[in-house]
Amino acid sequence: MSLKPRIVNFEETWERLLKTVQAVIQLADIKRCTWNDRFSDVYALCVAFPEPHSERLYSETKCFLENHVDSLRIKVAGAEENLLSLYHKFWQQFSKGASYMDQLYSYLNQHSRKQKTSDPDRFRTGTYADTAEEDLMDIGELALDIWKRLMIMPLNTQLQGLLLRDMHRDRAGEDTQQSVLHSVINSLVEVEQYRKKEQLKLYQDLFETKCLEQTGAFYRKESARLLQNHNCSQYMEKVLQRLQEEQLRSHKFLHPSSYHRMLEECQKRMVADHMALLHSECRTMVRNEQRQDLSRMYELLKPIPNGLSIMVQELEAHIVDSGRQAIAGLHGDNIPVQFVDAMLALHTKFSEMIATVFNKDQLFTKSLDMACSSVVNHKISSKQVTSRSPELLARHCDALLKKSSKGSSESELDDRLGQCILVFRYIDDKDIFQRFYARMLAKRLIHGLSTSMDAEEAMINKLKQACGYEFTNKLHRMFTDMGVSEDLNAKFSNFCQEKETYLGINFSIYVLTTGSWPLGQSALTHFAISQELEKSVRMFELFYSEKFPGRKLTWLHHLCTAELKLNFLKKPYIVTTTTFQMAVLLIFNGQDSVQYSELVNSALINEKELAKTVQSLVDVKFLEQTPAGAFTDTTCFTLNHAYSNKRTKFKITMAVQREPPQQEVEHTHNAVDEDRKLYLQAAIVRIMKARKKLKHNILIQEVIGQARSRFSPSISMIKKCIEALIDKQYLERTQATDEYAYVA
């Protein structure tokens, strides 16, 4: 075939082409050679010489399609009950035929598009703004537009009524022709698929809007019927079933754009309209932990705006009540363990419930965190300034990290410490925990009571991850001091060898940084060092002053221990004692009997500490007291030469109370208060230095924001800190009301 333009007889060519077009639109069989020849005919008409016949070809084709669709409409309109089936049959045939025609006329389509783009005047005037205009349409688009104008629009009332009728029948459980309904409904979208804008307008106007109205009315009646015949639990089950059915129905019949709208309409009529009822039943279901009902309610209320708020509130209140009941029932000797175990059980139980019932929804997870925080920080009485939780958790950690006969594997211990961190995250007053933990850690390190240094370090690292380096800075420093002390002992031993000095005893020390260890100076008491120790102490002070000339040593005798070998009994014993016990026993090296007044003058220990020390030796029957009763200056103490013990190596312990002394707890809280004041003052100075001037309320809020990670400061304490900084001339009041300025 030649591609050159030539003279073409339009009537003859169109007659041949029309026969093929009629076959195509009716999906009749066409031979390949005939199909190819018709392609050539379309091309020849579009490039004919001297004038192309493209416009006439377009006009004749349009006229044919209009006549064809009009004849089909007459048949469909007369079908009555079978109208949808016949429409479906003709649409399937016509839509496929139109797509084949579009291929057959591909050169005409291409030729027309070239003419459109080469006409700048029409383009400027906006002629091509709407692709629905016939002179811009490809043949496939033209066919769809003709179907809409001549088939759908004249029959729109019948189509709408029959479609809504069959949708209602399907909801009522009657049989419907799924493929027919789906095809007819989607034809409303497909006929406008060529449009650039509002492709769904016909579908929405003709069917979707009315369908939504019908759906709402149906489920309004259905919900009323179900509520009349069922309780809330049964109602929720039926509603979920209806929603699932409606979702499947939407996918069977409707365009994807309607899926969400249809389901939303059902939810409004069956759930949102009855929110008050569901919320009224929610409290009982949460309190009784009716998991299946709660799961259904969650599924129903989640899509509703603000629908879950009452459920979240009720669950949080239930967790708080459950937790406080568990905490209130703690009693016995191991309250710290009971407290942590109760909190872990509470968290585990409701975490599992949120995972299985509420699909790990963040709203419920957050409510669990809020509830656990409320339980952990709850004050049993209004007289309590702070909760006991920080102290109890610190004591539980202390029990885990101490050497014990029970023993546990490293992995078990690590898991238990990880559980402690879970509880720790809910504590508001983390600085109180830090203070208690530091005191207990100091005792474990100094007295060698830790079950594992690796476990100690692992716990500190966990705290560091939870609260940052600043929170654990002093704890890390305590570990560093222990390592440095080992090195100092080795160097001191070398120092004594260099000085050719023999101490006569095994002597080791811990040198601890004053600011890092929570030991304080309150327990210091005057003490006359025993002659046996004097040389060792003097040599170490000489060694340390040479190595660190600017440092000062303060001896904490109340924390020291000593090992003594007892040779006055039938068999030798090795006894671990406190320094004060050792000092008293060494007095008996030269005599078997000593009066209390002599002990006072020899040891130079304050009377209260001396009385406790001597009483501990009497209690273990190392010393015999004459006469019995309270100590006086004339009370005589004699070595008990008849003492015996099954063990040859043991420790003499001081009599201690079961519960920690209230004085120690008060001292810890007082120290925390002082630390808080300094922390708040530093925070205020930092903020004011950066902002220069600030209103009172804004300063309060910013200080609370900075301190929240460590503790919850009271407004009164912040005000006192501001006043203190004004007195120290860090801040000053400006002439404006309630405003402060930073003094550089």
Helices and strands as residue ranges (DSSP letters): H 10-25, H 32-46, H 54-77, G 80-82, H 83-104, H 106-117, H 120-124, G 134-136, H 139-147, I 148-152, H 156-171, H 178-190, H 201-203, I 204-208, H 209-229, H 232-253, G 256-258, H 259-270, G 272-274, H 275-287, H 291-301, H 309-328, H 335-357, H 362-376, H 389-401, H 410-424, H 430-446, H 453-467, H 469-498, H 531-547, G 557-559, E 561-566, E 573-578, H 579-587, E 593-595, H 596-603, H 607-619, E 623-626, E 636-639, E 649-651, H 662-691, E 693-695, H 696-707, H 715-727, E 731-733, E 739-742
